[in-house]
Amino acid sequence: HTYAKWIQSYRDLPLLINQWSNVVRWELRTRLFLRTMEFLWQEGHTAHATYEEAQEETLRMLDVYADFAINDAAIPVVKGRKSEQEKFAGADTSYSIEAMMGDKKALQAGTSHNLGQNFARAFDIKYLDRDNELQYCWTTSWGVSTRMVGAIVMAHGDDKGLRLPPVLAPYQVVIVPIFRDDSQKSIVMPAVQQAAAMLKTSGVRVCVDDREELTPGFKFNAWEMRGVPLRMEIGPKDVAKGQVTLARRDVTNRKEARSSAPQENLAQVVEQLLGEIQASLLRQAQRFRDANMHAVDDYESFKETVADGWALIWHCGTAECEARIKADTGGATSRCFPLDQEPGEGKCVACGAKATGKAWFAKAY
């Protein structure tokens, strides 16, 4: 209704609005992070003069979400078009980024919709074009929510707790001072403060855990559980050697995760390590995902594959076929028709009908 009041002329287009808002929805069954009764999301609503402009905006935002997932959250995603059954109600076309979680289930991590003129007709959103004729606008919507927090937890977490990508981690480095008495404390704490100041000056997000009522071992476990990418230990021996001890959270073997670095040029060493950790988490997620994604060409193999992974098949896209697949597999659904596939035709693996594209299927949240 508001857009119908705001938009009068082609000069008002495109109208591009982004917002952050809390949403409360009535849910009989909630799921922490993934589908809660109240959630925060970022969403956009745009209006355009032509279909082409709307489609360009739709795909641009899909790329923005994919870029964030891959380069910030270190989660490899598949960009694709949703089937008619899975698309947003009222949209001409829906696109999504699909991510594999640690249990091999799929998570729709973000969506972008070309709404065509459907909502413009429903809400009478018109504009006067250059020929002085009234036209309906072409609109889009897109969004991501706090579901992305759940995606990061489930894509990177291990048995010890969280593993956070350095780009997103609230604390990128935690410094744990190690000393037994006041004499050692007087030696260690100046080095700790110097290291923290050096890192903060370089823009690294640092926390000094100087709680004296807790043992170093307790602190190590606590910060591992919280997923801080890099732990720095400084004790009397480190000070004497002019070094610090570092432990990476992305490496599961604790011995292999540990290394030492000179206090001189510490900021450069830490920044390089954080970059390596970011890339390492993405590589690990990529390897895990690729090892559990398979293209199949017969229905029995398809059912076996989606029982514990993702399967790519020629798919006709009909509601009847998707309903049969869901029933036969105990809940597998079409995730998307990936955008990077070559044009072609084949026979639907499930029903044998003509198919003009391949689609990923998986069990999902």
DODRENNU-394149 format. One record per residue (C-alpha): residue number from 1; z, y, x. Coordinates in steps of 0.001 Angstrom, whole numbers, plus 500000, padded with zeros to 6 digits. Layout:
N
(NUM,(Z,Y,X)) ...
***
This chain:
365
(1,(500000,500000,500000)) (2,(500810,502396,502845)) (3,(497521,501727,504627)) (4,(495659,502500,501399)) (5,(497318,505935,501424)) (6,(496855,506588,505146)) (7,(493190,505583,505392)) (8,(490657,507819,503663)) (9,(487770,508282,506083)) (10,(486027,506538,508957)) (11,(487708,509182,511106)) (12,(491045,507453,510392)) (13,(489775,504226,511957)) (14,(490656,502192,513813)) (15,(494303,502249,512736)) (16,(496318,500282,515298)) (17,(500009,499765,514601)) (18,(502450,497664,516602)) (19,(506022,497162,515495)) (20,(509205,495333,516377)) (21,(511242,494247,513391)) (22,(513887,491835,512234)) (23,(512873,489520,509431)) (24,(515124,487504,507130)) (25,(513533,484603,505285)) (26,(515066,481999,503024)) (27,(515094,478720,504912)) (28,(516658,475537,503592)) (29,(516596,474021,507071)) (30,(516763,476248,510136)) (31,(516062,475342,513754)) (32,(517651,477252,516613)) (33,(515184,479722,518209)) (34,(512132,478077,516638)) (35,(512647,478774,512946)) (36,(515804,480676,512137)) (37,(516802,482443,508947)) (38,(516671,485778,510772)) (39,(514445,486493,513738)) (40,(513077,489359,515773)) (41,(509347,489608,516200)) (42,(506635,491812,517533)) (43,(503727,492155,515157)) (44,(500603,494209,514822)) (45,(498524,495312,511858)) (46,(495172,496988,512382)) (47,(492324,498284,510249)) (48,(488713,498675,511367)) (49,(485360,499865,510109)) (50,(483455,496663,510946)) (51,(483983,492935,511212)) (52,(482921,493029,514853)) (53,(485658,495540,515747)) (54,(488263,493474,513910)) (55,(487160,490278,515662)) (56,(487284,492000,519042)) (57,(490853,493156,518339)) (58,(491869,489676,517147)) (59,(490673,487983,520330)) (60,(492007,490785,522557)) (61,(495526,490211,521248)) (62,(495162,486458,521618)) (63,(494365,487106,525289)) (64,(497399,489418,525597)) (65,(499682,486669,524293)) (66,(498101,484040,526530)) (67,(498474,486329,529541)) (68,(502161,486855,528766)) (69,(502803,483139,528258)) (70,(501055,482120,531483)) (71,(501888,484937,533897)) (72,(505328,486015,532646)) (73,(506817,482962,530916)) (74,(505041,480484,533255)) (75,(503951,478408,530254)) (76,(500355,477123,530284)) (77,(498833,477453,526831)) (78,(495684,476436,525005)) (79,(493868,479241,523197)) (80,(492118,478063,520071)) (81,(491064,478470,516464)) (82,(493196,476951,513728)) (83,(491654,474639,511155)) (84,(491233,475786,507567)) (85,(494408,473907,506625)) (86,(496499,475364,509448)) (87,(495277,478969,509355)) (88,(497309,481859,507951)) (89,(497017,482115,504164)) (90,(494509,484823,503295)) (91,(492929,485038,506743)) (92,(489265,484557,507481)) (93,(490126,483012,510858)) (94,(493397,482320,512639)) (95,(493807,481820,516376)) (96,(496840,480614,518286)) (97,(498227,479813,521700)) (98,(499619,476271,521759)) (99,(502226,475189,524312)) (100,(503569,471756,525235)) (101,(507338,471420,525283)) (102,(509375,469069,527473)) (103,(509363,466348,524809)) (104,(505532,466597,524608)) (105,(505569,468197,521183)) (106,(503377,471224,520537)) (107,(504695,474680,519776)) (108,(502598,477415,518199)) (109,(503771,480186,520521)) (110,(501749,483094,519131)) (111,(499056,483834,516564)) (112,(496304,486352,515950)) (113,(494447,486594,512633)) (114,(491177,488132,511555)) (115,(491959,488895,507901)) (116,(488425,489944,507038)) (117,(488427,492176,503953)) (118,(490757,489932,501947)) (119,(493872,492054,502258)) (120,(491874,495279,502061)) (121,(490537,494195,498672)) (122,(493982,493058,497509)) (123,(495603,496385,498439)) (124,(492590,498646,497894)) (125,(492320,499802,501513)) (126,(489051,501750,501535)) (127,(487433,504394,503695)) (128,(484554,506807,503268)) (129,(481892,505865,505815)) (130,(479449,508165,507643)) (131,(476997,507874,504729)) (132,(479694,509098,502348)) (133,(480072,505688,500715)) (134,(483343,503850,500052)) (135,(483843,500668,502067)) (136,(486654,498158,502355)) (137,(488334,498010,505764)) (138,(488395,494951,507998)) (139,(491961,494127,509015)) (140,(493847,491998,511541)) (141,(497415,490914,512146)) (142,(499068,489216,515099)) (143,(502562,488430,516344)) (144,(505036,486610,518530)) (145,(508736,486139,517842)) (146,(511982,484982,519394)) (147,(510407,481535,519124)) (148,(509115,482355,522616)) (149,(512723,482162,523855)) (150,(512847,478594,522577)) (151,(509511,477875,524265)) (152,(510846,478996,527653)) (153,(513999,476916,527222)) (154,(512111,473758,526223)) (155,(509184,474106,528625)) (156,(511256,474653,531784)) (157,(514789,473386,531111)) (158,(516109,470256,532800)) (159,(519267,468132,532678)) (160,(521227,470839,534496)) (161,(520350,473554,531972)) (162,(517928,476469,531928)) (163,(515295,477261,534514)) (164,(514095,480799,534007)) (165,(510880,482291,535421)) (166,(511816,485123,537815)) (167,(509589,487619,535986)) (168,(511728,487238,532842)) (169,(515133,486272,534228)) (170,(517861,488862,533448)) (171,(519308,488097,536905)) (172,(516757,487000,539481)) (173,(519361,486436,542200)) (174,(523060,485635,542017)) (175,(525118,486137,545168)) (176,(528161,483878,545569)) (177,(530626,484986,548292)) (178,(532432,482108,549987)) (179,(535823,482661,551626)) (180,(539248,481051,551757)) (181,(541596,483919,552499)) (182,(541771,487677,552840)) (183,(540716,487633,556480)) (184,(537486,485790,555610)) (185,(537022,487992,552553)) (186,(537097,491105,554725)) (187,(534260,489616,556781)) (188,(532148,488266,553912)) (189,(532279,490994,551260)) (190,(530676,493790,553355)) (191,(527740,491456,554047)) (192,(527536,490577,550338)) (193,(527523,494248,549321)) (194,(524913,495069,551924)) (195,(522642,492248,550745)) (196,(523062,493232,547095)) (197,(522288,496878,547837)) (198,(519205,495909,549837)) (199,(517855,493743,547015)) (200,(518601,496306,544300)) (201,(516774,498971,546290)) (202,(513718,496697,546272)) (203,(513932,496296,542490)) (204,(515394,492784,542454)) (205,(517817,492109,539587)) (206,(521050,490959,541257)) (207,(524467,489753,540153)) (208,(527382,489399,542573)) (209,(529780,486723,541312)) (210,(532994,487836,543003)) (211,(535371,486129,540550)) (212,(538183,484836,542744)) (213,(539762,482576,540116)) (214,(536744,480208,540229)) (215,(535622,477878,543007)) (216,(532152,478221,544572)) (217,(531203,474802,543159)) (218,(532075,475893,539638)) (219,(529976,479022,540083)) (220,(527027,477031,541443)) (221,(526989,474796,538359)) (222,(527510,477708,535971)) (223,(524581,479701,537347)) (224,(522352,476632,537540)) (225,(523040,476047,533857)) (226,(522077,479660,533124)) (227,(518825,479213,534996)) (228,(519062,482018,537572)) (229,(515988,481466,539793)) (230,(517644,482014,543172)) (231,(521230,481625,544346)) (232,(522419,483271,547557)) (233,(525537,482065,549350)) (234,(527254,484122,552037)) (235,(530232,482725,553934)) (236,(531883,483456,557301)) (237,(529484,481150,559172)) (238,(526486,482876,557537)) (239,(527812,486279,558581)) (240,(528362,485060,562146)) (241,(524765,483798,562307)) (242,(523342,486915,560640)) (243,(521876,484874,557805)) (244,(522296,483860,554165)) (245,(521919,480490,552452)) (246,(519448,480315,549558)) (247,(519103,477739,546773)) (248,(516049,477624,544484)) (249,(516510,476651,540845)) (250,(512949,475361,540427)) (251,(513505,472494,542906)) (252,(515453,469647,541295)) (253,(516645,468043,544557)) (254,(519596,470179,545650)) (255,(519185,469407,549345)) (256,(515493,470304,549309)) (257,(516252,473461,547329)) (258,(518476,474917,550053)) (259,(517308,476988,552999)) (260,(518548,479824,555193)) (261,(517098,483271,555788)) (262,(517966,486078,558206)) (263,(519784,489077,556744)) (264,(517187,491272,558396)) (265,(514193,491817,556064)) (266,(516075,489885,553377)) (267,(514429,491746,550513)) (268,(510936,490698,551622)) (269,(512027,487064,551965)) (270,(513613,487060,548503)) (271,(510621,488733,546846)) (272,(508304,486140,548377)) (273,(510581,483308,547246)) (274,(510745,484649,543695)) (275,(506950,484727,543615)) (276,(506840,481127,544842)) (277,(509367,480061,542196)) (278,(507334,481745,539449)) (279,(504184,479941,540601)) (280,(506079,476666,541041)) (281,(507388,476652,537463)) (282,(503884,477276,536143)) (283,(502467,474474,538308)) (284,(505145,472039,537157)) (285,(504530,472878,533503)) (286,(500768,472643,534053)) (287,(501016,469214,535713)) (288,(503308,467897,532981)) (289,(501022,469176,530241)) (290,(497811,467897,531829)) (291,(499369,464461,532389)) (292,(500076,464190,528667)) (293,(496794,465520,527238)) (294,(493945,463078,526742)) (295,(490488,463125,525189)) (296,(489921,459996,523095)) (297,(486939,458666,521158)) (298,(488337,455976,518871)) (299,(490969,456094,516154)) (300,(493300,453420,517521)) (301,(493466,455133,520912)) (302,(494011,458412,519115)) (303,(497032,457090,517226)) (304,(498528,455690,520426)) (305,(497980,458947,522286)) (306,(499490,461310,519714)) (307,(502550,459074,519466)) (308,(503615,460492,522832)) (309,(501307,463352,523787)) (310,(498285,465415,522768)) (311,(494875,464006,521861)) (312,(491513,465805,521843)) (313,(489002,464411,519343)) (314,(485846,465329,517502)) (315,(487198,466588,514192)) (316,(485467,467360,510911)) (317,(488193,469814,509901)) (318,(488600,468676,506288)) (319,(491905,468654,504450)) (320,(491493,464991,503503)) (321,(490990,463930,507105)) (322,(493974,465923,508368)) (323,(496177,464526,505608)) (324,(495171,460976,506552)) (325,(495861,461628,510243)) (326,(499281,463066,509452)) (327,(500178,460036,507350)) (328,(498837,457487,509848)) (329,(500535,459044,512872)) (330,(503902,459985,511453)) (331,(503313,463726,511495)) (332,(500574,464663,513988)) (333,(498671,467815,512978)) (334,(495675,469704,514276)) (335,(496849,472327,516728)) (336,(493577,474152,517358)) (337,(489904,473922,518224)) (338,(490053,475133,521870)) (339,(487936,478189,522580)) (340,(486798,476966,525999)) (341,(484836,473945,524716)) (342,(481077,473667,525015)) (343,(479055,473816,521767)) (344,(478048,470423,520442)) (345,(478205,467880,517659)) (346,(479783,464489,517247)) (347,(481374,462161,514745)) (348,(484916,462742,513592)) (349,(487074,460135,515308)) (350,(489234,459765,512199)) (351,(486681,459575,509385)) (352,(483230,459348,510991)) (353,(481881,462495,509323)) (354,(479848,465097,511188)) (355,(481969,467279,513467)) (356,(480885,470472,515189)) (357,(483945,470838,517395)) (358,(486785,469075,519141)) (359,(490416,469735,518192)) (360,(493767,469066,519778)) (361,(496206,467016,517710)) (362,(499905,466545,518400)) (363,(503274,466316,516746)) (364,(504727,469775,516553)) (365,(507790,471866,515856)) 
***
